Amino acid sequence: MNNYNTYIFDFDYTLADSSKGIVFCFKHVLKEHGYTNVIDEEIKRTIGMTLENSFNSLTGVSDKEKLSIYVKEYVKKADTCMTDNTILFPETAKVLKSLKDSGNKIGIVSTKFRYRIKEVLEREFDDDLIEVVVGGEDVKTHKPSPEGLFLAIDQLNSDKSNCLYIGDSTIDAAAAKAAGVDFYGVLNGATTREELEKYPHIIIAQDLTDLLIIKKQSIEITT
């Protein structure tokens, strides 16, 4: 067990459930363009992808101009309703505050826009609990590229050997592997245990709660 002092989280389906808003916004755009047979579960399976890749997966459209139009329409709709339809998982606040109180560094790396993540954080927390947020607009290559993780680690003035990345999808697991960072998988989302277990991991847990056990073990290493 590594002596972790830096915990970096994915956002959707890891810290929070935005699926209601995401499904609503996708269905709004898809309906406008004649795609009426896409079911909720298909949309949820794309959470964690870039918007372009999600629309490509759901529609089969590969034309970049069309995909750009879909993305702009999605973002416009999301600006009106996404934050209100995003809720933290029950254990999120307790786990984050416990990690912070123990002197750890905390960051977020997500394909979601940074400003939208910060809207939720500002609504839920009074202080600067999260030190660094790297969103989709902050990188040139998205997960599973390790670029976002490297950027967060650098901004946190940390070292990847002491970092743990927490996420819910195979995209997150692949990003951690590419970055050479330990991975903690959660089953809050649409990805199965069997899918996550194909990637290097220290644990595949039901939710974030086991992080407190890992934190305790990490403290014991240094005492």
Secondary structure, 3 states (H helix, E strand, C coil): CCCCCEEEECCECCCEECHHHHHHHHHHHHHHCCCCCCCHHHHHCCCCCCHHHHHHHHHCCCCHHHHHHHHHHHHHHHHHHCHHHCEECCCHHHHHHHHHHCCCEEEEECCCCHHHHHHHHHHHCCCCCCCEEECHHHCCCCCCCCHHHHHHHHHCCCCHHHEEEEECCHHHHHHHHHHCCEEEEECCCCCCHHHHCCCCCCEEECCCCHHHHHHHHHHHHCC
